């Protein structure tokens, strides 16, 4: 009997994403790997933060699980699943499946070892990388880009917007904090994408929940529940972004089908 872990998907949760799992490659031997267990293994790593070689023997071989992780990371499968699930969550909440507004922010995190594109964030006093994300008004991840912590917010925002508008053409307004202020960025976004860039500043000398900004900060809080994201443990930028997408996918699955 297979051991059950708290991070495992329930039958309803698995049936939710099973139709969207990529088909086996044509040619060669038929697929014999239990794909549900592959997904469970990936979510186990996401939740516990264990290294690949410490993956329990209850799951498929780590080389198999890693192979599927890399495949889905590189072929766009995670992006497709993210888009399908976010649309389903929005529809369940009575909204249109495609968002028209986004909220942007960044999080600087330390890297845990040799990594691509590492820099120093002078404001946060952190050597590592930045996770730049855009979420909708429900806090659902729309787009993520990971880059050196030495890249400033406004420059990172341009990189994120180029990626975001390629997959979410319906966005009409973006809210951001004071780190993204300045007419050059506002003008660039309006001219290139016809999107309104609105900076929401925090009141001075008084505690107040700032409209819209708390939503993206809550999304970072959801990410922090996954130990794999407590630091940036990945060598490659692609893997760092993939784990953030997986954290969002995991959250949305459990939102659509609780426990």
N, C-alpha and C positions, 0 to 999 in steps of 0.2 A: 504493500500500500504506500502510495506517494505521500510524503510529508507535506502538510499544508502550512504555508507561511502567511502572516498577516498582510503581506503585500500582494498575495495572489489575487487574481481576478475571480470573481464569482461567475457562475454560469451565465447570468444575465449580462454581466459586464463583458464577458468574452463574446457572447452572441451579438453584442452591440458592435464590436469592431471586427469580428471574424469576416464579414462580407467585404471589408476594405483591406484585408491583408493581401499583399502582392502574390500573384500566382507563381508557381514553381517555374523555373527556367525551362525552356523547351529543349528536348534532347537529353540524353543521359538517363540515369536510373530514376525511377519515380521517387518523389519525396517521401521519406519515412520519418522525418523529424516531427515531433509533436510541437506545432507552432504555438499552441497555448502555453506550453512550458517554456518556450523560448521567450515569449513576452513576459511571463512571470519571472524568469531569470533576470531580464533587463530591469524590470520594476523592483526586484529584490536588490539589485546593485544600486539603483537610484535611491531607494529608501535607506539602505544601510551604509552605502559608501564603500563597500568592500572592494578589494582589488580583484582583477579577473581570475587570478590563480587561487583565490580563496572562495570562489563560487561553490556552494555545496554540491555534493554528488547527486542530490535529488533532481537536479536540473540536467538538461542535455550538456554534453562536453563543452567546456568554456570556449574552445576553438570554434565550435558550431555557433554558439550564441554570439560570439564576437563577430563572426563572419556575417551573420544576419544584421547585427548592429551596423556594421560598416556599409553593407549593401543598402539598408534603408536610409542611412545617413546620406549616402551619395546619390541615390536614384530618385530622390524627391518623395519617397513614400511617407516620411514623417510630415512633410509639408501638406501632402494631400489629406492625411488623417487629421491633422490639426485643423485644416479648413473645414472638413466635413463635421467634426465634432463641435467646433465653435459655432457653426451655423445651426446645428441641432440644439445646442444650449440656448442660443438666442431665440430660436423659434419657440422652444418650450417656455421661455419667459415672456412670450407675446411680442417679440421684436422681429424685424426683418432679418433674414439670414445674413445679409451683407451689411457691415457697419458703415456709417457715414461720418463718424467722429473717432478720433484716437487721442490717447494720452501718452506722452513720451517721457522717459527718464532713464538714468543710467545708474549702475551699481559697480563700484570698484571692488575687486576681490584679489586676494593674494594668490599667486601661483604656488603650487606645492613642489615643483621640480622644474627640470628643463622644459621650456615651452616656446612655441612660436610667438612672436609679436608681444614681447613683454616690455613694459615701460613703467615710469614712475608718475603717480598722480600727486602733484605737489599740494593740492588742496586737502586731500584725504590722507596724505602721508602713507600711501600704499604702493608697493612695487608689485605689479601684476598686470591684470587685464580688466577691461571694462565690459560689462554686459549692458548693451543698449537695447531697450525694448520699447515696443509700442503696443498698447492694449486698447480694447474698446471700453465703453462706459460700464461694462459688467466686470472688467478686469481680466478678460480673456485675451491670451496672447495672440497678437496679429503678426508680429514680425520681431525678429531678434538678430542682432549682429554683435559679435564679440571682436574687440580690437585692443590694441595696446592701451594701458591706463594713462600713458603719456599724451594721448590724443584728447584734445579739449572737447567739451560738450557740443559746441556749435559745429565743429568739424565732424564729430561722430554723428550728429543729427543729419547732416547732409548725406552721409553714407547710408544711414538707416532709411531716410526718405526715398532714396533711389531704389532700394530693395522693396520697401513697403508699397510704393505706388505701382510697382510692376505686378503686384498680386492683389492689391485692394484699390482698384480704380475709383470706387465709390466714395472714398474719403473726401470730405469737404472742409473739415476743420481739425486742427491739431492743437491740443493744450499742452503747455510746457511750463517749467518753473523758471525762476530768474536767471538760471545759468544759461538759458537759451535765448536771452534777450538780445536785441540789436536789430537795426533796420536791414543790414545786409542779408542776414538769414531770412528774415520775414519777406523781403523783396524777392529773394531767390526762390523760396517755396511758392510764392504767389505766381511768379513769372513762369516757372517751369511746370508746375502742377495745377495751378489755379486753386490752391488750397489756402484757407485762412490760417495763419499762425498766431495763436493767442497765448501770451505769457501771463500766467496767474501767479502773482507775487504773494509771498507770505507776509502777514501784518507784522510790524515791528513791536517788540516789547510786550506782546500779548500772545497767549496760546489760543489758537483758533484752528479748527479743522478747515483746511483750505479746499474749496470746491474743486473737484476733479483730481487734484494731485494725490489725495489719499488713496484713490483707486489703484493707481500704478504702484504706490508704496505697499499696498496690501498684496498685490501680485508678487512683489519681491518677498514679502513675508511667506506666501504660499511656497515659493521656491525654496526658502530657507528650511522648510520642513523636510526637505530631501537632503540627506547627509552628503550625497554625492556632490551637491552644489554648495556645501559649506565653505569650500575653497575651489579654486580652479585646478583640478587634478589632471587635466588633459594636456597632452603635448600639442595637439593640433587645434586650430581655431574651429575646424569643421566639427570635431567631436565635442568641443565645449558648447557650441550652438545646439548640437543634437540632443545633449542631455537636458538643456533648457526646454527644448520642444517636447521631449518626453515627459518632463515634469508637468508641463501644461496639459499634455494629452492625458496623463494619469489623473490630474485634477478634474478634467472635464468628464472623463469616463465615470468617475465616482459621483460627479454632480448629476449626471444623467441617470445613473443606476446606483443609488446609495446602498452601501453594505449589502 
